[in-house]
Amino acid sequence: MSYQIFYTGSKTPPKDQTIIWTPTIEITYTLPHNEKQLLEMLGTKCNCVFFSKHGVIGFQKYFPLLKHKVFAVGKSTKDLIESKWKILAQQPKEQNAEGMIRLFRKTLPYPTVVIQGNKGRKDFSDWLYEEQWNFIAISVYRTDCTVNKVLRAQWSNNENDYVFFTSPSTIQGFLKTVNSESLQNIKSKIISIGPTTSSAVKNSNGVVYYESPYPNITKLLLIKPFVKG
């Protein structure tokens, strides 16, 4: 049975004749508007909380990470932090904002920097505000949903094909490209990179066919555990 995998992420996938790279987002790294406040807090003993690999990349472009206490959501985020700075990052049991909140209930209330993108969820920052923590939330990258011309031309909503989402934003870019308001009528099998993306699929009335246990997209696309037969 022939099939195609429409991969919507921004990272270049491995070369494979079944994979069609159709990114539906663009990532732009930017300086945060509250840079002065950030530098002041980084000069103190503070926590730094990263919610994505792009947050790590964007932060590293502009700022040093010294002897701060570091937290990360996602194994790939944690691995990148440790690779770039040789700093061990703590992780919550649940790899999302709710998990980070549970972890911080047991953490000393040091000043905290929350590093994410312009479309990052505010759940964790809202909790810090409600609990009266001294914190600053910064955006070091911008995510824009885009219309992918290749996807628009080749997409046929074939039930034998797969569409691979790597973030909630890739879902929005996909819907924009195929001119659909939701995932309700998508016949192709939906692959999600993890729990947060799976939740976004369900919120858009879609069905997750396979949720990846691998944070490494390349590994997933090479072994293709979701392909049956």
N, C-alpha and C positions, 0 to 999 in steps of 0.2 A: 504493500500500500504506500503510495507516494504522499509526501506531506511537505509543508514549508513551515519554518519557524519565523514569525515576524518579531524581531527583537527591538524593543522601543527605547532601550537605555542609551545613555550618552557615552558609555565606555565601549571601545572597539571590541566586538566579539571575536572569537577564534574563527579562522577561515574554514568554512564548511559549506558544501553545496546546498544544504537544506536551510541554512540560516540567511535570512534577508535582513540586513541592518537598516532599520527604519526609525531612527531616533525622533522622538516626539517632544523632546525638551532641549533647551540650550542652557548651559551653565556659564555664568559670567562672574568672575571673582572681583569683589569690590571692597574698598575700605569702609568700615562702619561709620555712620554719621556721628556716633558718640565716642570717637577715637580718644579724645582727651580724658574722658571719664574712665575709659578702659585702661589707658596707660597708668593712671593713678591707682586703679585697683590692682593691676598687675605688679605694682611696686610694693604690694603688701602680701601678707600670707593669705592666699585665697584658693578657692576651689575653681577649677575650670571644667566645664561640662560640655562634651561634644556629642551631638546627636547624629552626625553623619560623616562620611569620609570627605565630602566636599567642604564641610566645616573645618576639618583638619587641614586640608590643602589651602583653603582661603586664609585661615589664621596664620599658617606657616609662611605664607607669602609676605606678610607684613609685620608679624610680631614674634618675639622670642617666647619660648615656653621654658621658664627656669624651674626652680624647685617648688612648683605648685602641686597641689593635690589634684589629680586628674581623674575624671570619670568619663565613661564612654558607653553609648548605646550601639550595639552591633559588633560582632566579632571583627568584621573588616575595619571598622572604625578603630577599635582597640589595637589591632595589629598594625595599622598605619601609624598610630601615635607612638607605639613602641619602636617601630622601625625608624621613624624620623627623629625622635627625641631620646630614645633609650629610657623612657619613663614607663613604669608599670601603671596601667590605667585600671581603675576599679569598675566593675560592671554590676548592674542589678540582675536579679534572677530573671525578670521579665524584661525583654529588650524593647522597651518603649517608655513613654513619659510616666505612665503609672508605676512602672517598676522603679524608675529613678526616684519618684516621690517616696515610695516605700523605703528605699535605701537611705534617702536623706532624712527620713524621720529618725534614723539611728546615727546621723552624722552631726558633728559639732558645727554650730552655726557660724562658720567663717564667711567672710565676704565671698560671693560666688559670681563667676562669669559664665553666662549661658551662651554657647556659640552654635549658631545655626544659620539657615538661609532665610530669605525674605518670605518664604511660604511655610516656614517651620511652625508646627503647632505650638500653642501658647500654654498648654496645660501645666507644664512644669513651672514656667515663669509665673503663671497665675497663682500656683500653690505657694511659691516663694513669697509673693506679694501678700497673700492672705496670712502667711505665718510670720510676716514682718522681718524677713531676712534682708540683709544688706546685699543687693545683687544688681547686676547689670546684664541685660540681654543685648547681644550684638548680632548683626547679620554681616557675614563676610562673603556671601555669594548670592547671586540672583538666579532664580529658575524661571525661564519663560517657556510656555507651551508653544509648540510650533506645528504648522501643517507640513507633513512629510509627503512630498510629491510622489515618491516611489511607492509608499504605502497606499496612497490614494489610488494610484494607477493599478496596483497589483492585488489589492485586497478584494477577495471575493466571498468572504464569510463562509469559507469551506469548513465543514465539520471535521475534516481530516487534518486541518492545519492547526497551528498553535500560535497564540499571541502571548508574548512574554513581557510582563510589566515589572519594572525595577523600583518604582516609587508611585505614590498617589498622583504626582504631577504627570508621569508618563501616561496614566489613564486619561487625564484631562486632555492631553495633547492628542492621544489616539481618538477620543470621541470628537474632538475638533476636526481631525483629519477625515474621519469617515462620516462626518455630518450626522452624528447620533447624540441624543440627549442622555442615554444611559447604555449600560452593557446588557440590558435585559434580552435583547434579540440577537446577541452574538452567539453564533453556532460554533465557532472555532474554540478549541480548548484553551482556557486561560491559565497561564503559569504566573505565579507570584514569587517574588524574591524573599518574602518574609511576612510576619504577622501584621505589620502596619499596612503594607500594600494589600494584603488579603482583606483587611477590614475595609479599605477603600474600594476594593472590587465589590464587596457585598453591599456597601453603602450606595453603589451605583447599580444595584440590582443585578449584579453578575454572579456567576458561580465559579469558584476556584477549583480547577481540575487538579492542580498540583501546586503545593507550596514548598519551595525549596528549603531543604535543611542546610544547604551550603551557602555561606555568604560570598563565596568565590564564584562569580558568574561564569568565568572561563571553565572551571571544573564542571559546573552543571551542564553547560552546553556541549562539553566534550563527551561526557558519559551518558547524557540524555536519559536519566532514569524514568522520565515521564512517558517515553515512547514505548508502547506495548507491542510485542510481537516483532 
